[in-house]
Amino acid sequence: MFNNSNNSQANQSSVLYRHGDVLVKRIVTLPVAAQKRIGATLAHGEITGHSHRIQQSNAVQLWAYGSDLFLEVKEASATLVHEEHRAIELPQGLYRVWKQREYRPDTYVEVMD
């Protein structure tokens, strides 16, 4: 991760984290009509049963806007964990979450974990 302290606000909105088939990007604001979601799981593994989740569930709030998922880290940091990946510390802030998709000529398919 590259950090340039000369323009920290601009850099914070372009920070990306990859955690297996999940991508998390720092954002500045949530969509106005985003709705609160219960839990701290970002993606479920359909095959393995493993999940990409926040270890400290009380430190975060999930939000949804249509099919888009957003994460708010309310504490100083929160730990993104999964049984097959190294944990990642996410600093306080707002994030958009994507699950990797596989391209097929006729459609896009979510990658199965």
C-alpha positions as semicolon CSV with decimal commas, in nm:
position;residue;x (nm);y (nm);z (nm)
1;M;0,000;0,000;0,000
2;F;0,135;0,342;-0,098
3;N;0,100;0,631;0,145
4;N;0,164;0,992;0,046
5;S;0,105;1,222;0,344
6;N;0,088;1,533;0,120
7;N;-0,273;1,460;0,026
8;S;-0,403;1,213;0,283
9;Q;-0,778;1,266;0,220
10;A;-0,744;1,197;-0,153
11;N;-0,524;0,895;-0,082
12;Q;-0,765;0,753;0,177
13;S;-1,041;0,736;-0,081
14;S;-0,821;0,528;-0,313
15;V;-0,696;0,266;-0,066
16;L;-0,780;-0,092;-0,173
17;Y;-0,759;-0,415;0,025
18;R;-0,780;-0,760;-0,136
19;H;-0,881;-1,049;0,090
20;G;-0,910;-1,360;-0,125
21;D;-1,209;-1,306;-0,354
22;V;-1,322;-0,995;-0,164
23;L;-1,213;-0,642;-0,254
24;V;-1,258;-0,357;-0,004
25;K;-1,211;0,007;-0,110
26;R;-1,200;0,310;0,117
27;I;-1,472;0,564;0,030
28;V;-1,560;0,911;0,153
29;T;-1,937;0,879;0,207
30;L;-2,216;0,622;0,200
31;P;-2,497;0,647;-0,056
32;V;-2,778;0,862;0,087
33;A;-3,039;0,583;0,075
34;A;-2,814;0,306;0,217
35;Q;-2,993;0,072;0,458
36;K;-2,841;-0,084;0,773
37;R;-2,773;-0,458;0,761
38;I;-2,733;-0,696;1,052
39;G;-2,407;-0,886;1,107
40;A;-2,040;-0,857;1,019
41;T;-2,000;-1,107;0,732
42;L;-1,885;-0,961;0,402
43;A;-1,905;-1,283;0,195
44;H;-2,002;-1,645;0,260
45;G;-1,814;-1,939;0,111
46;E;-2,068;-2,160;-0,063
47;I;-1,835;-2,458;-0,100
48;T;-1,615;-2,443;0,212
49;G;-1,857;-2,276;0,451
50;H;-1,581;-2,029;0,541
51;S;-1,662;-1,659;0,540
52;H;-1,491;-1,323;0,506
53;R;-1,602;-1,148;0,823
54;I;-1,508;-0,883;1,074
55;Q;-1,377;-1,040;1,394
56;Q;-1,504;-0,762;1,622
57;S;-1,868;-0,749;1,507
58;N;-1,954;-0,471;1,752
59;A;-1,690;-0,243;1,590
60;V;-1,864;-0,229;1,252
61;Q;-2,191;-0,156;1,076
62;L;-2,283;-0,306;0,739
63;W;-2,488;-0,106;0,490
64;A;-2,660;-0,205;0,165
65;Y;-2,767;0,007;-0,129
66;G;-2,939;-0,213;-0,384
67;S;-2,699;-0,504;-0,439
68;D;-2,397;-0,299;-0,323
69;L;-2,245;-0,368;0,019
70;F;-2,073;-0,111;0,238
71;L;-1,879;-0,138;0,563
72;E;-1,843;0,124;0,834
73;V;-1,558;0,064;1,081
74;K;-1,669;0,261;1,388
75;E;-1,375;0,181;1,616
76;A;-1,005;0,266;1,565
77;S;-0,972;-0,053;1,357
78;A;-1,137;-0,386;1,282
79;T;-0,991;-0,718;1,169
80;L;-1,108;-0,884;0,847
81;V;-1,063;-1,262;0,888
82;H;-1,107;-1,584;0,687
83;E;-0,983;-1,936;0,756
84;E;-0,766;-1,944;0,441
85;H;-0,625;-1,589;0,435
86;R;-0,407;-1,371;0,653
87;A;-0,607;-1,125;0,864
88;I;-0,620;-0,762;0,751
89;E;-0,658;-0,463;0,984
90;L;-0,900;-0,203;0,845
91;P;-0,869;0,145;0,997
92;Q;-1,174;0,342;1,105
93;G;-1,373;0,469;0,809
94;L;-1,614;0,380;0,529
95;Y;-1,559;0,110;0,266
96;R;-1,731;-0,041;-0,036
97;V;-1,714;-0,421;-0,059
98;W;-1,711;-0,630;-0,378
99;K;-1,709;-1,005;-0,419
100;Q;-1,499;-1,117;-0,716
101;R;-1,697;-1,230;-1,018
102;E;-1,601;-1,465;-1,296
103;Y;-1,665;-1,355;-1,653
104;R;-1,844;-1,590;-1,888
105;P;-1,953;-1,480;-2,236
106;D;-2,322;-1,501;-2,142
107;T;-2,310;-1,370;-1,782
108;Y;-2,109;-1,276;-1,474
109;V;-2,094;-1,537;-1,197
110;E;-1,981;-1,482;-0,838
111;V;-1,666;-1,678;-0,756
112;M;-1,732;-1,966;-0,517
113;D;-1,503;-1,985;-0,216
